[in-house]
């Protein structure tokens, strides 16, 4: 089952960009997009703050049963370190 998460972030110059993480087959694919008509490009390596945001977004979906505890544990295992 594929899961998709996303949020907005700012780069060092203060410009906004969109971050998208797709979890599929035990891997996390990180990508980013600067503008509306721009293509998705690889994003990485993700920082600890990025991983914290991903886990927070996944944890918000648990009470609404959009994500099972087993899927949440699989996402936590993907985090390096």
C-alpha positions in Angstrom: 0.0 0.0 0.0 1.4 3.4 -1.0 1.2 6.3 1.5 1.8 9.9 0.6 2.7 12.8 2.9 3.4 16.4 2.2 4.0 19.8 3.7 5.4 23.2 2.9 8.9 24.3 3.9 11.3 27.2 3.4 14.8 27.1 2.0 17.8 29.2 3.2 16.8 32.2 1.1 13.3 32.2 2.5 11.5 30.8 -0.5 8.7 28.3 0.0 8.7 24.9 -1.6 6.6 21.8 -1.3 7.9 18.5 0.1 6.4 15.2 -0.8 7.2 11.8 0.7 5.9 8.6 -0.8 6.2 5.4 1.2 6.0 2.3 -0.9 7.6 -1.1 -0.7 9.5 -0.3 2.5 11.3 2.7 1.0 10.7 6.5 1.3 11.0 8.6 -1.8 11.5 12.3 -1.0 10.8 15.0 -3.6 10.3 18.7 -3.7 8.7 21.3 -6.0 9.4 25.0 -6.0 6.5 26.4 -8.0 3.1 25.4 -9.3 4.2 24.6 -12.8 7.6 23.1 -11.9 8.3 19.4 -12.0 9.0 17.3 -8.9 12.7 16.9 -8.3 14.6 14.7 -5.8 14.9 16.1 -2.3 17.6 15.0 0.1 19.2 13.9 2.1 16.3 14.6 4.5 17.3 16.3 7.8 16.3 15.2 11.3 13.7 18.1 11.2 12.3 16.6 8.0 11.9 13.1 9.6 10.3 14.7 12.6 7.7 16.4 10.4 7.0 13.2 8.5 6.5 11.3 11.8 4.3 14.1 13.2 2.2 14.0 10.0 1.9 10.2 10.2 1.0 10.4 13.9 -1.8 12.8 13.2 -3.4 10.2 10.9 -3.5 7.5 13.5 -6.5 8.6 15.5 -8.6 9.0 12.4 -7.6 5.5 11.3 -6.1 6.7 8.0 -3.0 4.9 9.0 -2.7 1.7 11.0 -0.3 1.3 13.9 1.6 -1.3 11.9 2.1 1.2 9.0 3.2 3.9 11.5 5.8 1.5 13.0 7.1 0.7 9.4 7.6 4.5 8.8 9.5 4.8 12.1 11.8 2.0 11.1 12.7 3.8 7.9 14.3 6.7 9.8 18.1 6.2 9.8 20.0 6.3 13.0 
